[in-house]
């Protein structure tokens, strides 16, 4: 059966319009205005009076893929401390951005904690923030992911690990007379 020219014209028109829609649908990065962020965690002391370019270079060269816990104090009260350097490709365009922490050790993301960072200079593109990850929310020897969001759009992420001492258990069980 021969199809009329009108059929082929409508089919071609529909295909072109669908292709046009695919071109104009925004991705998550475009919805955030093309904003992207590089994220670094540093456990070394950051030198003072670095330029923005120098700070990013230092953070890139001293990034910690594994955070080591502060070994002072009782094991159950220990924490991981670091400096987080977030460098956006352009000014944020909002009053704050969020940093979300996920545990990814056992497969899918499991939300652990969030942190808001307020922007005091709207022209600034690079931010340094102290990060403290306390127990029991954060557990030693786990794989984690840090996600930076602006206006609920993910603009940057970083995977890292937490290294620390596990709570030691004796393995002994004792029963008192009242429990027998």
Buried (B, 14 or more C-beta within 10 A) or exposed (E): EEEEEEEEEEEEEEEEEEEEEEEEEEEEBEEBBEBBBBBBBBBEEEEEEBEEEEBBEBBEEBBBEEBBBBEEEEBEEBBBBBBBBBBBEEEBBBEEBBBBBBBEBEEEEBEBEEBEBEBEEEEEBBBBEEBEBEBEEBBBEBBBBBBBBBBEBBBBBBEBBBBBEEEEEEEEEEEEEEEE
